[in-house]
Amino acid sequence: MMRLCYSPLDCCFRRGGGDGLLWHTELKPHASGDFSIAVAQANYSLEDQSQVFTSPSATYIGVYDGHGGPEASRFVNRHLFSYLHKFTTEQGGLSVDVIKKAFSATEEDFCHLVKLSIHISPQISTVGSCCLLGAISNNVLYVANLGDSRVVLGRRYTESKSSPVVAERLSTDHNVADEEVRREVEALHPDDSDIVVYTRGVWRIKGIIQVSRSIGDVYLKRPDFYRDPVFQQYGNRIPLKRPVVTAEPSIIIRKLEPEDLFLIFASDGLWEQLSDEAAVNIVFKYPRAGIAKRLVRTALQKAAKKREMRYDDIKKIEKGIRRHFHDDITAIVIFLDHQKGSSHGRFKQAAVGCTTAPVDIFSLNAEEAEAEKSMLSSVG
């Protein structure tokens, strides 16, 4: 079943209104509603990866925001859902234990890959990924996350006519920019006065990384890597007494209620530009079709405005260079239609499938443009 997640790219590709670094799906069904995905690439290699798995019994949502390179986020994209399906089948249903096992197995496998690859590609030990997972089964929502990707719930608010929907954040940002997270990290390392350092305008663990939880970043989790001659030649020279980053996810469980309208899963590239409330109001106000693309384009417009530019100007900037203006951005909107009384029929008819965003948007757009050019030439 989970092999569907590795199939060729979804046929719902769109040209993205002339932006060669923007991809989206308009709208697709899941067991209790519709969903929409959009991704904007800024890095030379797209470090955001994302996917939605649908079946009559469950919907899985994944947003994986890589750093240091795309290898870890791509690895999570290939393996996390498979482990989730495997352990759910073995244990007879979704649970906190199942989710923890899926995260642990994915982390363990990636660490093993790093161990095998470090002498060929030592940089892989410094690659990591935030990991945000959502799972809906039997009208119960599970959210697990590492890092600072975020899920926000849009909830109907009947007590106010001026604000009929409210935003409720359902995940924890594991970023030491947050004072509470800094205190958590400092409490775990009472003998290290430099565990969190303010450098280059932000707080960083050991002056290196902002997120305190991730998949990968093996060099910050395995003190033995510091003693490896290959890593010493390539990697960070700060010796570690113990791991300073963890792969233990924060997990919440929530029974979905009729007032719960939709969920927005997104990488921090979106939340750097839009507040929780602004994103929820956009989804509530505008039509469903292409709503994820609308969120991403609004974020890009905000990024452009900060630099006193227009979005049309940013669209002309090449990948890699574009990272100076905004991060990779992923947004997935999951609509929840249980309150409309239509979910039972949809639940039975929901197809098994997996929509996976492109590994690299620029390459995909270039290939399609070339194919269109060839087709027009043959017609002419």
GIQUIQUI-V39565 format. One record per residue. N is the residue number from 0. RES is the residue in one small letter. PHI is phi in whole degrees, 0 to 359 (NA if undefined). OMEGA is omega in whole degrees, -180 to 180 (none if undefined). BURIAL is # if it has 16 or more other C-alpha atoms within 10 Angstrom, else .. Layout:
n->[N | N]
res->[RES | RES]
phi->[PHI | PHI]
omega->[OMEGA | OMEGA]
burial->[BURIAL | BURIAL]
//
This chain:
n->[0 | 1 | 2 | 3 | 4 | 5 | 6 | 7 | 8 | 9 | 10 | 11 | 12 | 13 | 14 | 15 | 16 | 17 | 18 | 19 | 20 | 21 | 22 | 23 | 24 | 25 | 26 | 27 | 28 | 29 | 30 | 31 | 32 | 33 | 34 | 35 | 36 | 37 | 38 | 39 | 40 | 41 | 42 | 43 | 44 | 45 | 46 | 47 | 48 | 49 | 50 | 51 | 52 | 53 | 54 | 55 | 56 | 57 | 58 | 59 | 60 | 61 | 62 | 63 | 64 | 65 | 66 | 67 | 68 | 69 | 70 | 71 | 72 | 73 | 74 | 75 | 76 | 77 | 78 | 79 | 80 | 81 | 82 | 83 | 84 | 85 | 86 | 87 | 88 | 89 | 90 | 91 | 92 | 93 | 94 | 95 | 96 | 97 | 98 | 99 | 100 | 101 | 102 | 103 | 104 | 105 | 106 | 107 | 108 | 109 | 110 | 111 | 112 | 113 | 114 | 115 | 116 | 117 | 118 | 119 | 120 | 121 | 122 | 123 | 124 | 125 | 126 | 127 | 128 | 129 | 130 | 131 | 132 | 133 | 134 | 135 | 136 | 137 | 138 | 139 | 140 | 141 | 142 | 143 | 144 | 145 | 146 | 147 | 148 | 149 | 150 | 151 | 152 | 153 | 154 | 155 | 156 | 157 | 158 | 159 | 160 | 161 | 162 | 163 | 164 | 165 | 166 | 167 | 168 | 169 | 170 | 171 | 172 | 173 | 174 | 175 | 176 | 177 | 178 | 179 | 180 | 181 | 182 | 183 | 184 | 185 | 186 | 187 | 188 | 189 | 190 | 191 | 192 | 193 | 194 | 195 | 196 | 197 | 198 | 199 | 200 | 201 | 202 | 203 | 204 | 205 | 206 | 207 | 208 | 209 | 210 | 211 | 212 | 213 | 214 | 215 | 216 | 217 | 218 | 219 | 220 | 221 | 222 | 223 | 224 | 225 | 226 | 227 | 228 | 229 | 230 | 231 | 232 | 233 | 234 | 235 | 236 | 237 | 238 | 239 | 240 | 241 | 242 | 243 | 244 | 245 | 246 | 247 | 248 | 249 | 250 | 251 | 252 | 253 | 254 | 255 | 256 | 257 | 258 | 259 | 260 | 261 | 262 | 263 | 264 | 265 | 266 | 267 | 268 | 269 | 270 | 271 | 272 | 273 | 274 | 275 | 276 | 277 | 278 | 279 | 280 | 281 | 282 | 283 | 284 | 285 | 286 | 287 | 288 | 289 | 290 | 291 | 292 | 293 | 294 | 295 | 296 | 297 | 298 | 299 | 300 | 301 | 302 | 303 | 304 | 305 | 306 | 307 | 308 | 309 | 310 | 311 | 312 | 313 | 314 | 315 | 316 | 317 | 318 | 319 | 320 | 321 | 322 | 323 | 324 | 325 | 326 | 327 | 328 | 329 | 330 | 331 | 332 | 333 | 334 | 335 | 336 | 337 | 338 | 339 | 340 | 341 | 342 | 343 | 344 | 345 | 346 | 347 | 348 | 349 | 350 | 351 | 352 | 353 | 354 | 355 | 356 | 357 | 358 | 359 | 360 | 361 | 362 | 363 | 364 | 365 | 366 | 367 | 368 | 369 | 370 | 371 | 372 | 373 | 374 | 375 | 376 | 377 | 378 | 379]
res->[m | m | r | l | c | y | s | p | l | d | c | c | f | r | r | g | g | g | d | g | l | l | w | h | t | e | l | k | p | h | a | s | g | d | f | s | i | a | v | a | q | a | n | y | s | l | e | d | q | s | q | v | f | t | s | p | s | a | t | y | i | g | v | y | d | g | h | g | g | p | e | a | s | r | f | v | n | r | h | l | f | s | y | l | h | k | f | t | t | e | q | g | g | l | s | v | d | v | i | k | k | a | f | s | a | t | e | e | d | f | c | h | l | v | k | l | s | i | h | i | s | p | q | i | s | t | v | g | s | c | c | l | l | g | a | i | s | n | n | v | l | y | v | a | n | l | g | d | s | r | v | v | l | g | r | r | y | t | e | s | k | s | s | p | v | v | a | e | r | l | s | t | d | h | n | v | a | d | e | e | v | r | r | e | v | e | a | l | h | p | d | d | s | d | i | v | v | y | t | r | g | v | w | r | i | k | g | i | i | q | v | s | r | s | i | g | d | v | y | l | k | r | p | d | f | y | r | d | p | v | f | q | q | y | g | n | r | i | p | l | k | r | p | v | v | t | a | e | p | s | i | i | i | r | k | l | e | p | e | d | l | f | l | i | f | a | s | d | g | l | w | e | q | l | s | d | e | a | a | v | n | i | v | f | k | y | p | r | a | g | i | a | k | r | l | v | r | t | a | l | q | k | a | a | k | k | r | e | m | r | y | d | d | i | k | k | i | e | k | g | i | r | r | h | f | h | d | d | i | t | a | i | v | i | f | l | d | h | q | k | g | s | s | h | g | r | f | k | q | a | a | v | g | c | t | t | a | p | v | d | i | f | s | l | n | a | e | e | a | e | a | e | k | s | m | l | s | s | v | g]
phi->[NA | 286 | 299 | 301 | 289 | 253 | 289 | 304 | 303 | 301 | 283 | 274 | 301 | 234 | 287 | 75 | 63 | 93 | 268 | 291 | 247 | 235 | 230 | 201 | 249 | 294 | 194 | 221 | 273 | 227 | 301 | 232 | 160 | 235 | 217 | 219 | 231 | 213 | 221 | 241 | 264 | 238 | 287 | 302 | 249 | 300 | 263 | 278 | 230 | 201 | 196 | 227 | 256 | 235 | 205 | 298 | 253 | 199 | 231 | 248 | 233 | 228 | 232 | 234 | 257 | 280 | 214 | 82 | 146 | 269 | 298 | 291 | 295 | 294 | 297 | 299 | 300 | 274 | 240 | 298 | 297 | 297 | 293 | 298 | 295 | 300 | 286 | 296 | 295 | 295 | 259 | 75 | 151 | 284 | 199 | 299 | 297 | 300 | 295 | 298 | 294 | 295 | 296 | 297 | 295 | 295 | 298 | 298 | 294 | 292 | 299 | 294 | 300 | 298 | 300 | 286 | 259 | 299 | 283 | 266 | 223 | 299 | 296 | 296 | 289 | 256 | 266 | 213 | 207 | 292 | 215 | 243 | 238 | 238 | 218 | 242 | 210 | 54 | 64 | 244 | 257 | 248 | 232 | 232 | 210 | 233 | 95 | 240 | 289 | 214 | 240 | 235 | 266 | 264 | 237 | 297 | 236 | 282 | 276 | 224 | 284 | 286 | 226 | 286 | 222 | 238 | 261 | 231 | 285 | 251 | 237 | 256 | 280 | 272 | 227 | 287 | 296 | 277 | 300 | 296 | 291 | 302 | 297 | 298 | 294 | 297 | 294 | 281 | 226 | 294 | 265 | 237 | 289 | 253 | 296 | 236 | 233 | 272 | 213 | 53 | 85 | 217 | 280 | 219 | 289 | 54 | 70 | 244 | 229 | 271 | 272 | 262 | 220 | 190 | 267 | 88 | 50 | 300 | 294 | 261 | 241 | 240 | 305 | 294 | 295 | 297 | 274 | 286 | 303 | 295 | 292 | 300 | 288 | 260 | 269 | 292 | 263 | 274 | 289 | 245 | 275 | 206 | 301 | 248 | 229 | 236 | 250 | 276 | 282 | 276 | 229 | 236 | 236 | 217 | 285 | 289 | 241 | 303 | 282 | 280 | 266 | 197 | 236 | 245 | 260 | 205 | 286 | 292 | 301 | 284 | 288 | 293 | 253 | 236 | 284 | 305 | 295 | 296 | 295 | 296 | 295 | 295 | 295 | 290 | 277 | 255 | 302 | 293 | 303 | 73 | 292 | 295 | 298 | 298 | 299 | 294 | 294 | 296 | 298 | 294 | 296 | 296 | 298 | 295 | 298 | 299 | 259 | 57 | 234 | 257 | 300 | 301 | 287 | 296 | 300 | 274 | 276 | 286 | 300 | 87 | 296 | 295 | 296 | 287 | 252 | 198 | 274 | 304 | 231 | 234 | 224 | 234 | 251 | 247 | 276 | 243 | 255 | 301 | 286 | 270 | 76 | 254 | 290 | 296 | 294 | 296 | 301 | 289 | 266 | 302 | 278 | 276 | 188 | 221 | 262 | 241 | 293 | 299 | 294 | 211 | 287 | 300 | 296 | 298 | 296 | 296 | 295 | 292 | 298 | 294 | 296 | 296 | 298 | 295 | 295 | 295 | 295 | 291 | 292 | 295]
omega->[-175 | 176 | 179 | -179 | -178 | -177 | 178 | -173 | -178 | -175 | -178 | 179 | 175 | -178 | 173 | 173 | 176 | 178 | -177 | 179 | 179 | 179 | 176 | 166 | -180 | -176 | 177 | -177 | 165 | -168 | -177 | 178 | 178 | 173 | -178 | -180 | 171 | -179 | 173 | -179 | 175 | -179 | 178 | 170 | -178 | -179 | 173 | 171 | -177 | -178 | 174 | 176 | -179 | 174 | 178 | -175 | -176 | 171 | 177 | 179 | 180 | 173 | -174 | -175 | -177 | 173 | -176 | -178 | -175 | -170 | -176 | -179 | 177 | 178 | 179 | -180 | -179 | -168 | -170 | -179 | 179 | 178 | 179 | 178 | -179 | -176 | 175 | 179 | -178 | -175 | 174 | 177 | -179 | 179 | 176 | 180 | 178 | -179 | 179 | 179 | 179 | 177 | -177 | -180 | 179 | 178 | -179 | 180 | 180 | 177 | 178 | 177 | 179 | -180 | 180 | -171 | -167 | -179 | 176 | -177 | -174 | -179 | -177 | 179 | -180 | -179 | 178 | 180 | 165 | -175 | 179 | -178 | 171 | 177 | 179 | 179 | -180 | 178 | 176 | 179 | 172 | 175 | 176 | 180 | 170 | 177 | -171 | 163 | -167 | 172 | -179 | 179 | 170 | -172 | 179 | -179 | -171 | -175 | -179 | 177 | -178 | 179 | -174 | 179 | 178 | 179 | 178 | -180 | -176 | -179 | 178 | 175 | 178 | -178 | -175 | 168 | 177 | -176 | 180 | 178 | 177 | -180 | 178 | -180 | -180 | 179 | 179 | -178 | -175 | -178 | -178 | -177 | -179 | -178 | 175 | -174 | 175 | -177 | -180 | 174 | 180 | 173 | 179 | 174 | -176 | -180 | -172 | -166 | -177 | -178 | -177 | 179 | -177 | 163 | -180 | -173 | -171 | -179 | 177 | -179 | -175 | 180 | -179 | 179 | -179 | -177 | 179 | -178 | 180 | -179 | 179 | 179 | -175 | -162 | -180 | -174 | 177 | -180 | -180 | 174 | -179 | 179 | 178 | 175 | -177 | 176 | 178 | -175 | 165 | -176 | 173 | 176 | -178 | 172 | -178 | -177 | -179 | -179 | -180 | -171 | -176 | 178 | 175 | 174 | -177 | 173 | -175 | 175 | 176 | -174 | 173 | -176 | -175 | 173 | 177 | -177 | -179 | -180 | 180 | 180 | 178 | -179 | -179 | -170 | -169 | 179 | -177 | -174 | 179 | -175 | 178 | 177 | 179 | 177 | -177 | 180 | 176 | 177 | 179 | 177 | 177 | 179 | 179 | -178 | 179 | -180 | -180 | 179 | 171 | 177 | 178 | 178 | 180 | -179 | -178 | -177 | -176 | 175 | -175 | 176 | -177 | 179 | 177 | -177 | 176 | 178 | 165 | -177 | 174 | 175 | 174 | 179 | 180 | 178 | -178 | -173 | -177 | -176 | -178 | 178 | -177 | -171 | -175 | 179 | 179 | -179 | -179 | -173 | -176 | -178 | 174 | -179 | 179 | 175 | -178 | 178 | -178 | 174 | 179 | -173 | -178 | -179 | 180 | -180 | -180 | 180 | -180 | 179 | 179 | 179 | 178 | 180 | -180 | -179 | 179 | 179 | -179 | 179 | -179 | none]
burial->[. | # | . | . | # | . | . | . | . | . | . | . | # | . | . | # | . | . | # | # | # | # | # | # | # | # | # | . | # | # | # | # | # | # | # | # | # | # | # | # | # | # | # | # | # | # | # | # | # | # | # | # | # | # | # | # | # | # | # | # | # | # | # | # | # | # | # | . | # | # | # | # | # | # | # | # | # | # | # | # | # | # | # | # | # | . | # | # | . | . | . | . | . | # | # | . | . | # | # | # | # | # | # | # | # | # | # | . | . | # | # | . | . | # | . | . | . | # | . | . | . | # | # | # | # | # | # | # | # | # | # | # | # | # | # | # | # | . | # | . | # | # | # | # | # | # | # | # | # | # | # | # | # | # | # | # | . | . | . | . | . | . | . | . | # | # | # | # | . | # | # | # | # | # | # | # | . | . | . | . | # | # | . | . | # | # | . | . | # | . | . | . | . | . | # | # | # | . | . | . | . | . | # | # | # | # | # | . | # | # | # | # | # | # | # | # | # | # | # | # | # | # | # | . | # | # | . | . | . | . | # | . | . | . | # | . | . | . | . | # | . | . | . | # | # | # | # | # | # | # | # | . | . | . | . | # | . | . | # | # | # | # | # | # | # | # | # | # | # | # | # | . | # | # | . | # | # | . | # | # | # | . | # | # | . | . | . | # | . | # | # | # | # | # | # | # | # | # | # | # | # | # | # | # | . | . | . | . | . | . | # | . | . | # | # | . | # | # | # | . | . | # | . | . | . | # | # | # | # | # | # | # | # | # | # | # | # | # | . | . | . | . | # | . | . | # | # | . | . | # | . | # | # | # | # | # | # | # | # | # | # | # | . | # | # | . | . | . | . | . | . | . | . | . | . | . | . | . | . | .]
//
